[in-house]
Structure formats: C-alpha cells, structure tokens
C-alpha cells in the first residue's frame, strides 16, 4: 500500500485503538500481512468478504474505505 493511500486507514485504526492483530483477525489474514500493508511493503489483496470485514472493523462504509484509499483528485 503506498504511503499516501495508507495514511487515512492507519489513522482510522489508531483512532479506534485497534492493533494489527485485531485487524488481521477481523479480516481473516495473518498479522504479518497487516504489518506489511501498513509498513508499505505490500499492497493488500482482499476478496469482497475481507473488504466487508475491514469496513466493519473500521466502522466505515465501502465508500469511505474507497475514498480513503483513492482520495478524490484535487482540481
């Protein structure tokens, strides 16, 4: 995950007081995978169910997650 893309998601995780383990358990991936996403080593590859689980743990809609990951282009 590029640094720019990860910032809002990481901020949300911190805001909610979540750990990498909590995110990993909710999404159904290993804790190391979550670490790699947020240390910018690897882009997440999630199926729809995992995206839905990530949205649930972040208490975000899919739209909010999409906007955090791909912010609207400034004019």
Backbone atoms as SQL, in Angstrom:
CREATE TABLE atoms (id INTEGER PRIMARY KEY, chain TEXT, resi INTEGER, resn TEXT, atom TEXT, x REAL, y REAL, z REAL);
INSERT INTO atoms VALUES
  (1, 'A', 1, 'UNK', 'N', 0.870, -1.166, 0.000),
  (2, 'A', 1, 'UNK', 'CA', 0.000, 0.000, 0.000),
  (3, 'A', 1, 'UNK', 'C', 0.909, 1.219, 0.000),
  (4, 'A', 2, 'UNK', 'N', 0.701, 2.111, -0.933),
  (5, 'A', 2, 'UNK', 'CA', 1.548, 3.295, -0.968),
  (6, 'A', 2, 'UNK', 'C', 1.301, 4.119, 0.289),
  (7, 'A', 3, 'UNK', 'N', 2.312, 4.881, 0.655),
  (8, 'A', 3, 'UNK', 'CA', 2.223, 5.651, 1.889),
  (9, 'A', 3, 'UNK', 'C', 1.031, 6.594, 1.884),
  (10, 'A', 4, 'UNK', 'N', 0.803, 7.273, 0.753),
  (11, 'A', 4, 'UNK', 'CA', -0.321, 8.206, 0.682),
  (12, 'A', 4, 'UNK', 'C', -1.650, 7.487, 0.885),
  (13, 'A', 5, 'UNK', 'N', -1.762, 6.307, 0.316),
  (14, 'A', 5, 'UNK', 'CA', -3.019, 5.558, 0.417),
  (15, 'A', 5, 'UNK', 'C', -3.249, 5.019, 1.817),
  (16, 'A', 6, 'UNK', 'N', -2.181, 4.666, 2.491),
  (17, 'A', 6, 'UNK', 'CA', -2.315, 4.023, 3.792),
  (18, 'A', 6, 'UNK', 'C', -2.607, 4.994, 4.927),
  (19, 'A', 7, 'UNK', 'N', -2.249, 6.248, 4.756),
  (20, 'A', 7, 'UNK', 'CA', -2.302, 7.195, 5.868),
  (21, 'A', 7, 'UNK', 'C', -3.679, 7.268, 6.516),
  (22, 'A', 8, 'UNK', 'N', -4.729, 7.449, 5.750),
  (23, 'A', 8, 'UNK', 'CA', -6.069, 7.599, 6.339),
  (24, 'A', 8, 'UNK', 'C', -6.540, 6.312, 7.007),
  (25, 'A', 9, 'UNK', 'N', -6.197, 5.181, 6.418),
  (26, 'A', 9, 'UNK', 'CA', -6.585, 3.901, 7.015),
  (27, 'A', 9, 'UNK', 'C', -5.829, 3.703, 8.325),
  (28, 'A', 10, 'UNK', 'N', -4.534, 3.986, 8.320),
  (29, 'A', 10, 'UNK', 'CA', -3.736, 3.859, 9.545),
  (30, 'A', 10, 'UNK', 'C', -4.256, 4.813, 10.616),
  (31, 'A', 11, 'UNK', 'N', -4.574, 6.032, 10.236),
  (32, 'A', 11, 'UNK', 'CA', -5.128, 6.997, 11.196),
  (33, 'A', 11, 'UNK', 'C', -6.417, 6.468, 11.810),
  (34, 'A', 12, 'UNK', 'N', -7.260, 5.852, 10.990),
  (35, 'A', 12, 'UNK', 'CA', -8.532, 5.316, 11.488),
  (36, 'A', 12, 'UNK', 'C', -8.284, 4.173, 12.467),
  (37, 'A', 13, 'UNK', 'N', -7.352, 3.303, 12.138),
  (38, 'A', 13, 'UNK', 'CA', -7.024, 2.179, 13.018),
  (39, 'A', 13, 'UNK', 'C', -6.528, 2.700, 14.367),
  (40, 'A', 14, 'UNK', 'N', -5.667, 3.701, 14.335),
  (41, 'A', 14, 'UNK', 'CA', -5.160, 4.293, 15.584),
  (42, 'A', 14, 'UNK', 'C', -6.286, 4.971, 16.354),
  (43, 'A', 15, 'UNK', 'N', -7.142, 5.693, 15.632),
  (44, 'A', 15, 'UNK', 'CA', -8.278, 6.384, 16.257),
  (45, 'A', 15, 'UNK', 'C', -9.159, 5.402, 17.019),
  (46, 'A', 16, 'UNK', 'N', -9.335, 4.218, 16.462),
  (47, 'A', 16, 'UNK', 'CA', -10.178, 3.204, 17.093),
  (48, 'A', 16, 'UNK', 'C', -9.419, 2.368, 18.122),
  (49, 'A', 17, 'UNK', 'N', -8.106, 2.563, 18.219),
  (50, 'A', 17, 'UNK', 'CA', -7.304, 1.809, 19.180),
  (51, 'A', 17, 'UNK', 'C', -7.117, 0.353, 18.795),
  (52, 'A', 18, 'UNK', 'N', -7.173, 0.068, 17.502),
  (53, 'A', 18, 'UNK', 'CA', -7.036, -1.309, 17.029),
  (54, 'A', 18, 'UNK', 'C', -5.567, -1.695, 16.880),
  (55, 'A', 19, 'UNK', 'N', -5.289, -2.959, 17.085),
  (56, 'A', 19, 'UNK', 'CA', -3.951, -3.493, 16.851),
  (57, 'A', 19, 'UNK', 'C', -3.922, -4.182, 15.492),
  (58, 'A', 20, 'UNK', 'N', -2.710, -4.438, 15.004),
  (59, 'A', 20, 'UNK', 'CA', -2.585, -5.207, 13.765),
  (60, 'A', 20, 'UNK', 'C', -3.261, -6.564, 13.916),
  (61, 'A', 21, 'UNK', 'N', -3.135, -7.171, 15.101),
  (62, 'A', 21, 'UNK', 'CA', -3.753, -8.480, 15.337),
  (63, 'A', 21, 'UNK', 'C', -5.269, -8.388, 15.245),
  (64, 'A', 22, 'UNK', 'N', -5.849, -7.348, 15.812),
  (65, 'A', 22, 'UNK', 'CA', -7.306, -7.186, 15.755),
  (66, 'A', 22, 'UNK', 'C', -7.778, -7.034, 14.318),
  (67, 'A', 23, 'UNK', 'N', -7.048, -6.246, 13.528),
  (68, 'A', 23, 'UNK', 'CA', -7.401, -6.075, 12.117),
  (69, 'A', 23, 'UNK', 'C', -7.235, -7.399, 11.379),
  (70, 'A', 24, 'UNK', 'N', -6.118, -8.075, 11.617),
  (71, 'A', 24, 'UNK', 'CA', -5.851, -9.356, 10.954),
  (72, 'A', 24, 'UNK', 'C', -6.935, -10.378, 11.281),
  (73, 'A', 25, 'UNK', 'N', -7.289, -10.486, 12.546),
  (74, 'A', 25, 'UNK', 'CA', -8.323, -11.443, 12.954),
  (75, 'A', 25, 'UNK', 'C', -9.665, -11.118, 12.308),
  (76, 'A', 26, 'UNK', 'N', -10.006, -9.851, 12.263),
  (77, 'A', 26, 'UNK', 'CA', -11.291, -9.442, 11.681),
  (78, 'A', 26, 'UNK', 'C', -11.348, -9.727, 10.187),
  (79, 'A', 27, 'UNK', 'N', -10.233, -9.504, 9.507),
  (80, 'A', 27, 'UNK', 'CA', -10.203, -9.638, 8.050),
  (81, 'A', 27, 'UNK', 'C', -9.916, -11.074, 7.620),
  (82, 'A', 28, 'UNK', 'N', -9.304, -11.850, 8.509),
  (83, 'A', 28, 'UNK', 'CA', -9.001, -13.238, 8.171),
  (84, 'A', 28, 'UNK', 'C', -7.669, -13.411, 7.460),
  (85, 'A', 29, 'UNK', 'N', -6.699, -12.580, 7.844),
  (86, 'A', 29, 'UNK', 'CA', -5.345, -12.693, 7.300),
  (87, 'A', 29, 'UNK', 'C', -4.375, -12.765, 8.470),
  (88, 'A', 30, 'UNK', 'N', -3.122, -13.036, 8.169),
  (89, 'A', 30, 'UNK', 'CA', -2.112, -13.082, 9.209),
  (90, 'A', 30, 'UNK', 'C', -1.722, -11.693, 9.678),
  (91, 'A', 31, 'UNK', 'N', -1.295, -11.623, 10.918),
  (92, 'A', 31, 'UNK', 'CA', -0.859, -10.348, 11.482),
  (93, 'A', 31, 'UNK', 'C', 0.309, -9.769, 10.681),
  (94, 'A', 32, 'UNK', 'N', 1.177, -10.633, 10.176),
  (95, 'A', 32, 'UNK', 'CA', 2.324, -10.184, 9.366),
  (96, 'A', 32, 'UNK', 'C', 1.847, -9.491, 8.083),
  (97, 'A', 33, 'UNK', 'N', 0.757, -9.986, 7.506),
  (98, 'A', 33, 'UNK', 'CA', 0.214, -9.345, 6.300),
  (99, 'A', 33, 'UNK', 'C', -0.201, -7.913, 6.592),
  (100, 'A', 34, 'UNK', 'N', -0.886, -7.721, 7.697),
  (101, 'A', 34, 'UNK', 'CA', -1.328, -6.374, 8.069),
  (102, 'A', 34, 'UNK', 'C', -0.115, -5.488, 8.308),
  (103, 'A', 35, 'UNK', 'N', 0.882, -6.018, 8.986),
  (104, 'A', 35, 'UNK', 'CA', 2.109, -5.257, 9.206),
  (105, 'A', 35, 'UNK', 'C', 2.717, -4.818, 7.871),
  (106, 'A', 36, 'UNK', 'N', 2.772, -5.722, 6.921),
  (107, 'A', 36, 'UNK', 'CA', 3.349, -5.406, 5.606),
  (108, 'A', 36, 'UNK', 'C', 2.536, -4.348, 4.866),
  (109, 'A', 37, 'UNK', 'N', 1.217, -4.401, 4.990),
  (110, 'A', 37, 'UNK', 'CA', 0.393, -3.383, 4.325),
  (111, 'A', 37, 'UNK', 'C', 0.754, -1.997, 4.837),
  (112, 'A', 38, 'UNK', 'N', 0.832, -1.885, 6.153),
  (113, 'A', 38, 'UNK', 'CA', 0.975, -0.574, 6.763),
  (114, 'A', 38, 'UNK', 'C', 2.417, -0.132, 6.946),
  (115, 'A', 39, 'UNK', 'N', 3.351, -0.995, 6.597),
  (116, 'A', 39, 'UNK', 'CA', 4.755, -0.570, 6.531),
  (117, 'A', 39, 'UNK', 'C', 5.139, -0.368, 5.067),
  (118, 'A', 40, 'UNK', 'N', 4.139, -0.391, 4.205),
  (119, 'A', 40, 'UNK', 'CA', 4.283, -0.095, 2.773),
  (120, 'A', 40, 'UNK', 'C', 5.095, -1.144, 2.024),
  (121, 'A', 41, 'UNK', 'N', 5.186, -2.347, 2.566),
  (122, 'A', 41, 'UNK', 'CA', 5.907, -3.429, 1.898),
  (123, 'A', 41, 'UNK', 'C', 5.052, -4.123, 0.848),
  (124, 'A', 42, 'UNK', 'N', 3.749, -4.136, 1.046),
  (125, 'A', 42, 'UNK', 'CA', 2.882, -4.914, 0.166),
  (126, 'A', 42, 'UNK', 'C', 1.491, -4.302, 0.101),
  (127, 'A', 43, 'UNK', 'N', 0.923, -4.311, -1.095),
  (128, 'A', 43, 'UNK', 'CA', -0.469, -3.874, -1.286),
  (129, 'A', 43, 'UNK', 'C', -1.401, -4.982, -0.783),
  (130, 'A', 44, 'UNK', 'N', -2.489, -4.622, -0.110),
  (131, 'A', 44, 'UNK', 'CA', -3.441, -5.651, 0.305),
  (132, 'A', 44, 'UNK', 'C', -4.148, -6.266, -0.900),
  (133, 'A', 45, 'UNK', 'N', -4.367, -7.556, -0.843),
  (134, 'A', 45, 'UNK', 'CA', -5.146, -8.268, -1.857),
  (135, 'A', 45, 'UNK', 'C', -6.276, -8.968, -1.111),
  (136, 'A', 46, 'UNK', 'N', -7.409, -8.296, -1.090),
  (137, 'A', 46, 'UNK', 'CA', -8.538, -8.784, -0.310),
  (138, 'A', 46, 'UNK', 'C', -9.690, -9.160, -1.217),
  (139, 'A', 47, 'UNK', 'N', -10.387, -10.237, -0.836),
  (140, 'A', 47, 'UNK', 'CA', -11.613, -10.565, -1.561),
  (141, 'A', 47, 'UNK', 'C', -12.753, -9.711, -0.988),
  (142, 'A', 48, 'UNK', 'N', -13.916, -9.815, -1.595),
  (143, 'A', 48, 'UNK', 'CA', -15.027, -8.958, -1.186),
  (144, 'A', 48, 'UNK', 'C', -15.386, -9.149, 0.284),
  (145, 'A', 49, 'UNK', 'N', -15.423, -10.394, 0.740),
  (146, 'A', 49, 'UNK', 'CA', -15.758, -10.651, 2.143),
  (147, 'A', 49, 'UNK', 'C', -14.742, -9.999, 3.081),
  (148, 'A', 50, 'UNK', 'N', -13.476, -10.020, 2.693),
  (149, 'A', 50, 'UNK', 'CA', -12.441, -9.407, 3.513),
  (150, 'A', 50, 'UNK', 'C', -12.555, -7.878, 3.507),
  (151, 'A', 51, 'UNK', 'N', -12.898, -7.314, 2.364),
  (152, 'A', 51, 'UNK', 'CA', -13.128, -5.864, 2.297),
  (153, 'A', 51, 'UNK', 'C', -14.297, -5.496, 3.212),
  (154, 'A', 52, 'UNK', 'N', -15.359, -6.282, 3.156),
  (155, 'A', 52, 'UNK', 'CA', -16.520, -6.031, 4.018),
  (156, 'A', 52, 'UNK', 'C', -16.124, -6.129, 5.491),
  (157, 'A', 53, 'UNK', 'N', -15.297, -7.120, 5.831),
  (158, 'A', 53, 'UNK', 'CA', -14.841, -7.274, 7.215),
  (159, 'A', 53, 'UNK', 'C', -13.971, -6.097, 7.641),
  (160, 'A', 54, 'UNK', 'N', -13.115, -5.623, 6.734),
  (161, 'A', 54, 'UNK', 'CA', -12.281, -4.461, 7.046),
  (162, 'A', 54, 'UNK', 'C', -13.156, -3.235, 7.290),
  (163, 'A', 55, 'UNK', 'N', -14.162, -3.055, 6.460),
  (164, 'A', 55, 'UNK', 'CA', -15.092, -1.936, 6.659),
  (165, 'A', 55, 'UNK', 'C', -15.794, -2.045, 8.005),
  (166, 'A', 56, 'UNK', 'N', -16.187, -3.244, 8.370),
  (167, 'A', 56, 'UNK', 'CA', -16.865, -3.452, 9.651),
  (168, 'A', 56, 'UNK', 'C', -15.958, -3.091, 10.815),
  (169, 'A', 57, 'UNK', 'N', -14.721, -3.585, 10.794),
  (170, 'A', 57, 'UNK', 'CA', -13.808, -3.315, 11.906),
  (171, 'A', 57, 'UNK', 'C', -13.446, -1.830, 11.973),
  (172, 'A', 58, 'UNK', 'N', -13.414, -1.155, 10.827),
  (173, 'A', 58, 'UNK', 'CA', -13.123, 0.282, 10.807),
  (174, 'A', 58, 'UNK', 'C', -14.373, 1.121, 11.063),
  (175, 'A', 59, 'UNK', 'N', -15.540, 0.458, 11.067),
  (176, 'A', 59, 'UNK', 'CA', -16.828, 1.146, 11.191),
  (177, 'A', 59, 'UNK', 'C', -16.983, 2.181, 10.078),
  (178, 'A', 60, 'UNK', 'N', -16.609, 1.769, 8.875),
  (179, 'A', 60, 'UNK', 'CA', -16.703, 2.582, 7.666),
  (180, 'A', 60, 'UNK', 'C', -17.588, 1.879, 6.656),
  (181, 'A', 61, 'UNK', 'N', -18.134, 2.646, 5.750),
  (182, 'A', 61, 'UNK', 'CA', -18.816, 2.068, 4.595),
  (183, 'A', 61, 'UNK', 'C', -17.754, 1.722, 3.550),
  (184, 'A', 62, 'UNK', 'N', -18.154, 0.953, 2.565),
  (185, 'A', 62, 'UNK', 'CA', -17.241, 0.651, 1.460),
  (186, 'A', 62, 'UNK', 'C', -16.836, 1.952, 0.775),
  (187, 'A', 63, 'UNK', 'N', -17.775, 2.870, 0.655),
  (188, 'A', 63, 'UNK', 'CA', -17.476, 4.170, 0.033),
  (189, 'A', 63, 'UNK', 'C', -16.397, 4.922, 0.812),
  (190, 'A', 64, 'UNK', 'N', -16.494, 4.925, 2.126),
  (191, 'A', 64, 'UNK', 'CA', -15.491, 5.613, 2.942),
  (192, 'A', 64, 'UNK', 'C', -14.114, 4.975, 2.780),
  (193, 'A', 65, 'UNK', 'N', -14.078, 3.652, 2.733),
  (194, 'A', 65, 'UNK', 'CA', -12.808, 2.958, 2.526),
  (195, 'A', 65, 'UNK', 'C', -12.238, 3.300, 1.155),
  (196, 'A', 66, 'UNK', 'N', -13.093, 3.294, 0.146),
  (197, 'A', 66, 'UNK', 'CA', -12.640, 3.623, -1.209),
  (198, 'A', 66, 'UNK', 'C', -12.087, 5.045, -1.266),
  (199, 'A', 67, 'UNK', 'N', -12.756, 5.977, -0.619),
  (200, 'A', 67, 'UNK', 'CA', -12.292, 7.367, -0.620),
  (201, 'A', 67, 'UNK', 'C', -10.987, 7.528, 0.157),
  (202, 'A', 68, 'UNK', 'N', -10.807, 6.747, 1.216),
  (203, 'A', 68, 'UNK', 'CA', -9.552, 6.802, 1.968),
  (204, 'A', 68, 'UNK', 'C', -8.408, 6.237, 1.134),
  (205, 'A', 69, 'UNK', 'N', -8.709, 5.199, 0.385),
  (206, 'A', 69, 'UNK', 'CA', -7.688, 4.530, -0.420),
  (207, 'A', 69, 'UNK', 'C', -7.403, 5.292, -1.704),
  (208, 'A', 70, 'UNK', 'N', -8.420, 5.871, -2.304),
  (209, 'A', 70, 'UNK', 'CA', -8.283, 6.656, -3.538),
  (210, 'A', 70, 'UNK', 'C', -8.955, 8.007, -3.325),
  (211, 'A', 71, 'UNK', 'N', -8.270, 8.933, -2.633),
  (212, 'A', 71, 'UNK', 'CA', -8.898, 10.235, -2.385),
  (213, 'A', 71, 'UNK', 'C', -9.268, 10.931, -3.688),
  (214, 'A', 72, 'UNK', 'N', -10.330, 11.726, -3.667),
  (215, 'A', 72, 'UNK', 'CA', -10.704, 12.471, -4.880),
  (216, 'A', 72, 'UNK', 'C', -9.537, 13.337, -5.341),
  (217, 'A', 73, 'UNK', 'N', -9.374, 13.416, -6.625),
  (218, 'A', 73, 'UNK', 'CA', -8.290, 14.231, -7.184),
  (219, 'A', 73, 'UNK', 'C', -8.606, 15.706, -6.971),
  (220, 'A', 74, 'UNK', 'N', -7.600, 16.450, -6.524),
  (221, 'A', 74, 'UNK', 'CA', -7.798, 17.891, -6.354),
  (222, 'A', 74, 'UNK', 'C', -7.721, 18.567, -7.714),
  (223, 'A', 75, 'UNK', 'N', -8.441, 19.656, -7.828),
  (224, 'A', 75, 'UNK', 'CA', -8.504, 20.339, -9.129),
  (225, 'A', 75, 'UNK', 'C', -7.515, 21.461, -9.207);
